[in-house]
Amino acid sequence: MKTLRKWSRILHRDIGYFFIGTTLIYALSGIALNHMSVWNPNYSVTLKYFKTSYDLTKTDNVQEQIFLLLDDIDHRKNYKKHFYPSNNVLKIFLKGGSSAVVNIRSGNGNI
């Protein structure tokens, strides 16, 4: 009887460790799959800096200047729209979720 009780305790402990481990693995993988949009492994960010001399002040023909700028940085076909978040900053939205931000006074920008 003592050996049966001894083996029962040993098996109960070891099987418990096994199921605790598999429960933790399933929990972590479930969280990861549930939040795949947050932890996208294929997501990468690349920044490209540039300097421009185009006049990008808020005027009627600024879109032509924006297209010339986008021709220089090879993104004209991806243009969606633009806006001015402040007086000296122009933000250009591109297809695919990226954008270009240009400081109008200095001409420095990144995409």
N, C-alpha and C positions, 0 to 999 in steps of 0.2 A: 504494500500500500504506500510506503514511503517513497519508493522509486517512481510510482505512478504520479504522486503529488509533485515530486521533484521535476519530472519530465513535463508535467502539465504547466508548471510555473515557467520553466525554461522556454517551452514552445509558445506560451502565451506572451511572454516578454519579447521573444524574437519576431513572432508574427505581428505583434503590436508595433515594433520598430519598423517593420516592412510597410505596414499600412499607413503609419504616420508619414513615412518618406514618400509613398505614392500620393497621399493626400496633399502634401506640400507641393509636389511636382505638378499635380493637376490644378491646384489653386493658382500657382504662379503662371502656368501656361494659359489658364483661362483668363486671368487678368491681362496677360500680354495680348491674347487674341481679341479680347473685348476692347482694348485700347489701341488697336493697330493704327488708327488714324493719327494718334499722338506719337507713337513710337515707330514711325515708318522707316524701315531700314534702308530704303532706296532713296530717301530724301537727302539732298546735298545742297550746300549753298556755295556759290562761287561769286566773288566780287571782282568786277573789272572797273578800274579807275580810268578816267579820261579828262581831258581839258578841252574846252571849246571856246571859240571866239565869236560864235553866233549871238546875235541880239535876241534874247529870249524874254524880253520884257513883255508885259501884258498889253498886246496890241491886236488889231484885227487880223494881221497876216502872220501871227506868231506860229500858226500851224505849219506854214511853209518852212519856217526856220526849224521847227521841230523835226519835220521830215528830212531836211538836210542833215541835221544832227544824227538822226537815226540811220541815214544812209552811211554816214561815216563809221558808225559802230555796228553796222550790219543787222539792224532790227526794224527796218521800215515796215516790213510785211507783218510785224507783230503788234503794231500800234493799235491801241484801243481808245484811250482818251487821256487828257492831261488836266491838271489843276494846280493852283498856287496855294499851298498850305500857309505860306507867309509871303511877305513882300519881296523877299529876295531868294525864294526857293521855288523851283518848278519840279513837280513830280509827274512823270510820264508812265502811265500804266501800259503794260504789254501783255499779250496773250500768254497763257501758261502760268500766270500768277506772279511774274516778275515785274520789276519796275525800275525806272531810271530816275535818279534824283540829281538835280543840277542846281548849284548855287549860281544865280544869275549874275551877281556882281563879280565874283572871282572866275567864273567859268569852270570851276572844278565840279566833277560829277562822278557818280558811280552807278553801275548797273548790276 
